[in-house]
Amino acid sequence: MEAVEVRGAPRAIVAVGPRHRVREVGAAILFLAPSLVLFALFTFWPLIRTFVLSFYGNDIIGRPTLFVGTSQYRQLLSSPTMRETLVATGLFALMTVIPSLLLGLALALLLQARIAGIGVFRTLLATPFAFSVATASVIFAIFYNPGVGVFNGFLQLLHQPPVGWLTSPTAALPSVAIASVWLQLGYNVLVLSAGLQAVPDEVYEAARLDGARGLALLRHVTLPLLTPSLFFLLVVTTIISLQSFGQIHILTRGGPANATTTLVYAIYYNSFAFGNSNFGLSSAMAAVLFVIVVAITSIQFGLLERRVFYR
Amino acid sequence: MTRALGRALTYALMVAVTFVLLFPLLYAISGSLMSAQELSRYPPALLPSRPQLSSFHDVLQAIPLARQYLNSAVVAIAVTIGQLATAALSAYAFAFLRFPLRNLAFGVFLATMMIPWEAVIIPNYLFMSSNGLINTYPALILPFLAAGFGTFLLRQFFLSFPRDLYEAALVDGCGHLRFLWTILVPLSRPALASLGIYAFLQTWNQYFWPLLVTKTSTMQTLQIGISSLRDTEAATAPNFILAGVVLALIPTLLLIYVGQRHIVRGLTSGAIRG
């Protein structure tokens, strides 16, 4: 087989010689080694340990060495607290993913306006992407302050009663979600705007010639062409939402009455908050998180394979 | 006439929408220039009556902010350089070299993107803890030096070069490392910039991991330092917390505004690990 290649391309003789082959494999091993060692140490081995730890409880001196079988998983499935946690995680995902997609889409469509200086607006609307979860949450914490916060100040101007944004069990989760939606918007606008710009003008012109206008153009031309970007974002923002931690830690500490305790916050709470060190229980939760995220990511890769043309 | 009116309305809408979206940033800047009393006044003041910089001075007194700034910079720069190096090497192997199990190995790299950091955070914490690395730079840096996403991004870019380039270089006796460094790296600057900006933003903005592995205020990163202010001073003096926020935002805002075209290029190349 190599002989054929060599005959076809004489200058490739050097490139496919057997000694070269060995050197090429050697180079590949050397080049991949740094990443593979790091992945093994900080990703794959810890992943195995997460699953192993999930079968262990703490011994007398607080080390996770006591084999308890599947009891922690059974605890997760049966405890009402855990059910609340999973419900809060799901609700939080719904309250962040859908609004951030719809608002991102609206902003991206607005950025399609053909006016001078649109590039400035495009740049500015990406602003939330520069914020960390900490900086955004700290600002929203000040907004949500019951006494001096901007949000209640605004309600007062409208002669509305103040809201306990972070202190009422019903308002807390939506409040954390609002901050998260804002934080996610910059990224979503960038992705959807890039998706819209990738549609060639001729497509719109042709649709217009066929009489499509306004909403019809949006529904039958723009949105179908944007579906890949929207689906990509749906998956990515769902995963980001499931992994949310900082906004909950900074704004509510999982409260009031566990109303904002999501899966990842529960992982933190059981192992690190208030001197807790229930690493086994947290690991069982982490294993559950892993399974959920892999399920969602698999869908994304299936789609990405079809969409991105590698070679 | 109607066209001019339409354009004016579009501008008005754009400005209004931009104002609402940027409100948290504008509020942070404005509030950082106010006195504590003015910021806590009712009805809420939106602009400082007499802009002052004392809150920036105050926040530097409240926490070792300069040191935390340095910590964040050291960690983010080290991770960025590390990811660029490891990803360039592995992307080169996947794009140009032929070796057994190549597809399997690439699958392993892609698989790392599926694993949420939160799912492996406890064993990593226990690893750092048992090796005495808690509250050190290595704990903040080491786990993030390799990136499946970066490899994926650079491999795609490398594959866009004609294979002749690679073969010609090898025939000329150019080694793999030299070919990568002297030819590919200069040609791949846009992709490297995308990856570099991502790595920096992500690391600079990290919260969960630095919260766990830093124990003293002098080892904390900026994000942890600023949010720790919220527990103590938020109600009484939000103005200097906002000053800290504004300072923390400077590098990332610059990257977003100046490097936006690089960011957009990297956007749809794959998921970003939170």
Boltz contact constraints between the chains, C-beta under 6 A:
constraints:
  - contact:
      token1: [A, 14]
      token2: [B, 171]
      max_distance: 6.0
  - contact:
      token1: [A, 15]
      token2: [B, 167]
      max_distance: 6.0
  - contact:
      token1: [A, 15]
      token2: [B, 170]
      max_distance: 6.0
  - contact:
      token1: [A, 24]
      token2: [B, 97]
      max_distance: 6.0
  - contact:
      token1: [A, 25]
      token2: [B, 99]
      max_distance: 6.0
  - contact:
      token1: [A, 27]
      token2: [B, 97]
      max_distance: 6.0
  - contact:
      token1: [A, 27]
      token2: [B, 176]
      max_distance: 6.0
  - contact:
      token1: [A, 28]
      token2: [B, 93]
      max_distance: 6.0
  - contact:
      token1: [A, 28]
      token2: [B, 97]
      max_distance: 6.0
  - contact:
      token1: [A, 28]
      token2: [B, 99]
      max_distance: 6.0
  - contact:
      token1: [A, 31]
      token2: [B, 89]
      max_distance: 6.0
  - contact:
      token1: [A, 31]
      token2: [B, 92]
      max_distance: 6.0
  - contact:
      token1: [A, 31]
      token2: [B, 93]
      max_distance: 6.0
  - contact:
      token1: [A, 32]
      token2: [B, 90]
      max_distance: 6.0
  - contact:
      token1: [A, 32]
      token2: [B, 93]
      max_distance: 6.0
  - contact:
      token1: [A, 34]
      token2: [B, 86]
      max_distance: 6.0
  - contact:
      token1: [A, 35]
      token2: [B, 86]
      max_distance: 6.0
  - contact:
      token1: [A, 35]
      token2: [B, 90]
      max_distance: 6.0
  - contact:
      token1: [A, 35]
      token2: [B, 146]
      max_distance: 6.0
  - contact:
      token1: [A, 38]
      token2: [B, 145]
      max_distance: 6.0
  - contact:
      token1: [A, 38]
      token2: [B, 146]
      max_distance: 6.0
  - contact:
      token1: [A, 39]
      token2: [B, 112]
      max_distance: 6.0
  - contact:
      token1: [A, 39]
      token2: [B, 146]
      max_distance: 6.0
  - contact:
      token1: [A, 42]
      token2: [B, 143]
      max_distance: 6.0
  - contact:
      token1: [A, 43]
      token2: [B, 112]
      max_distance: 6.0
  - contact:
      token1: [A, 43]
      token2: [B, 115]
      max_distance: 6.0
  - contact:
      token1: [A, 46]
      token2: [B, 120]
      max_distance: 6.0
  - contact:
      token1: [A, 46]
      token2: [B, 123]
      max_distance: 6.0
  - contact:
      token1: [A, 46]
      token2: [B, 124]
      max_distance: 6.0
  - contact:
      token1: [A, 47]
      token2: [B, 115]
      max_distance: 6.0
  - contact:
      token1: [A, 47]
      token2: [B, 120]
      max_distance: 6.0
  - contact:
      token1: [A, 49]
      token2: [B, 123]
      max_distance: 6.0
  - contact:
      token1: [A, 50]
      token2: [B, 119]
      max_distance: 6.0
  - contact:
      token1: [A, 50]
      token2: [B, 120]
      max_distance: 6.0
  - contact:
      token1: [A, 50]
      token2: [B, 123]
      max_distance: 6.0
  - contact:
      token1: [A, 113]
      token2: [B, 10]
      max_distance: 6.0
  - contact:
      token1: [A, 115]
      token2: [B, 10]
      max_distance: 6.0
  - contact:
      token1: [A, 121]
      token2: [B, 14]
      max_distance: 6.0
  - contact:
      token1: [A, 121]
      token2: [B, 18]
      max_distance: 6.0
  - contact:
      token1: [A, 123]
      token2: [B, 257]
      max_distance: 6.0
  - contact:
      token1: [A, 123]
      token2: [B, 260]
      max_distance: 6.0
  - contact:
      token1: [A, 124]
      token2: [B, 18]
      max_distance: 6.0
  - contact:
      token1: [A, 125]
      token2: [B, 21]
      max_distance: 6.0
  - contact:
      token1: [A, 126]
      token2: [B, 256]
      max_distance: 6.0
  - contact:
      token1: [A, 127]
      token2: [B, 22]
      max_distance: 6.0
  - contact:
      token1: [A, 127]
      token2: [B, 25]
      max_distance: 6.0
  - contact:
      token1: [A, 129]
      token2: [B, 256]
      max_distance: 6.0
  - contact:
      token1: [A, 130]
      token2: [B, 252]
      max_distance: 6.0
  - contact:
      token1: [A, 130]
      token2: [B, 253]
      max_distance: 6.0
  - contact:
      token1: [A, 130]
      token2: [B, 256]
      max_distance: 6.0
  - contact:
      token1: [A, 132]
      token2: [B, 205]
      max_distance: 6.0
  - contact:
      token1: [A, 132]
      token2: [B, 223]
      max_distance: 6.0
  - contact:
      token1: [A, 133]
      token2: [B, 207]
      max_distance: 6.0
  - contact:
      token1: [A, 134]
      token2: [B, 207]
      max_distance: 6.0
  - contact:
      token1: [A, 134]
      token2: [B, 223]
      max_distance: 6.0
  - contact:
      token1: [A, 134]
      token2: [B, 227]
      max_distance: 6.0
  - contact:
      token1: [A, 135]
      token2: [B, 245]
      max_distance: 6.0
  - contact:
      token1: [A, 135]
      token2: [B, 248]
      max_distance: 6.0
  - contact:
      token1: [A, 135]
      token2: [B, 249]
      max_distance: 6.0
  - contact:
      token1: [A, 138]
      token2: [B, 227]
      max_distance: 6.0
  - contact:
      token1: [A, 138]
      token2: [B, 230]
      max_distance: 6.0
  - contact:
      token1: [A, 138]
      token2: [B, 245]
      max_distance: 6.0
  - contact:
      token1: [A, 139]
      token2: [B, 24]
      max_distance: 6.0
  - contact:
      token1: [A, 139]
      token2: [B, 28]
      max_distance: 6.0
  - contact:
      token1: [A, 141]
      token2: [B, 230]
      max_distance: 6.0
  - contact:
      token1: [A, 142]
      token2: [B, 238]
      max_distance: 6.0
  - contact:
      token1: [A, 148]
      token2: [B, 40]
      max_distance: 6.0
  - contact:
      token1: [A, 150]
      token2: [B, 44]
      max_distance: 6.0
  - contact:
      token1: [A, 153]
      token2: [B, 43]
      max_distance: 6.0
  - contact:
      token1: [A, 153]
      token2: [B, 44]
      max_distance: 6.0
  - contact:
      token1: [A, 190]
      token2: [B, 264]
      max_distance: 6.0
  - contact:
      token1: [A, 190]
      token2: [B, 267]
      max_distance: 6.0
  - contact:
      token1: [A, 191]
      token2: [B, 267]
      max_distance: 6.0
  - contact:
      token1: [A, 194]
      token2: [B, 264]
      max_distance: 6.0
  - contact:
      token1: [A, 194]
      token2: [B, 267]
      max_distance: 6.0
  - contact:
      token1: [A, 236]
      token2: [B, 271]
      max_distance: 6.0
  - contact:
      token1: [A, 240]
      token2: [B, 274]
      max_distance: 6.0
  - contact:
      token1: [A, 243]
      token2: [B, 116]
      max_distance: 6.0
  - contact:
      token1: [A, 243]
      token2: [B, 118]
      max_distance: 6.0
  - contact:
      token1: [A, 243]
      token2: [B, 274]
      max_distance: 6.0
  - contact:
      token1: [A, 245]
      token2: [B, 208]
      max_distance: 6.0
  - contact:
      token1: [A, 246]
      token2: [B, 207]
      max_distance: 6.0
  - contact:
      token1: [A, 250]
      token2: [B, 227]
      max_distance: 6.0
  - contact:
      token1: [A, 264]
      token2: [B, 118]
      max_distance: 6.0
  - contact:
      token1: [A, 271]
      token2: [B, 122]
      max_distance: 6.0
  - contact:
      token1: [A, 279]
      token2: [B, 122]
      max_distance: 6.0
  - contact:
      token1: [A, 282]
      token2: [B, 122]
      max_distance: 6.0
  - contact:
      token1: [A, 283]
      token2: [B, 122]
      max_distance: 6.0
  - contact:
      token1: [A, 286]
      token2: [B, 119]
      max_distance: 6.0
  - contact:
      token1: [A, 289]
      token2: [B, 119]
      max_distance: 6.0
  - contact:
      token1: [A, 290]
      token2: [B, 119]
      max_distance: 6.0
  - contact:
      token1: [A, 293]
      token2: [B, 116]
      max_distance: 6.0
  - contact:
      token1: [A, 294]
      token2: [B, 114]
      max_distance: 6.0
  - contact:
      token1: [A, 297]
      token2: [B, 114]
      max_distance: 6.0
